[in-house]
C-alpha cells in the first residue's frame, strides 16, 4: 500500500509563491507517474500537472502553464509542485496522486481515473 502526504499549503497574497511537497511510502516510487490535482467545493477534481516516472515528461493544465513547475526526487521518494505568480483562482485543496501503471516511461496521465493512490490534500488560499 502506498501512502502520500502533502505539505506546504497555506495562505499567500496574489503574485506570491508556494512550494507543495508530497512524501510517499513504498519501494517502487520510481515506477509511478505522479500528478497534482486540485478541487474546490462543489466542483470536480481538476488536473494541474503530472510528471513521468523518469521525470523526462511533464504536462500541465493550460491555466498553470508558465507559472507552476512539477518535479520529483526518486531517491527521496518525493514529488513537488512549485507555484509562482499565484492568483485567487488557484485557491483550492491540492492533492498529489500516484499512478502505478503509467502509459510509458516518458508520459504521465492527466486523468484522475488513472491514479490509484491519493494524499489527503493541502489547502492553498490566495488572497487578492
Steps between C-alpha positions, in 0.01 A plus 500: 500500500632843405440799724535859390519804726487854366644804673583860422156649454394823663380855452685722254431829326438515129831501314669297769647150495458172681673166468296190566669175594372144482671238712435138407554154643559183305796343329404571142458878492725525195254290299204733567393798301405781737232761464361803676130578495287761670142532609267769627168435676230377266733443206672204339862428577707691245830401342790733575825329401657157456847358465614171354676243713837598353423874512565515126143599424279760664164647414300787639152638495479806278399709800834443676747476213793735548417551869517152657781245480472135597807303600598183682789350689492123465776448756296684763165365377370855477298699249474878494288775352659843483227760459594852397295807407208361693151628425184496712355244259778259604331470840413134556592186685798350321549124482795296387437164342694198377437297186660155540442409133606803297459485122876514442823611662467846349125568535264575785124509487284804569198283587422452871365153416851379419630576849453232765652672801412840644610722784264672739551842341643832608315830490634785288333837540599798287370837613445789262 
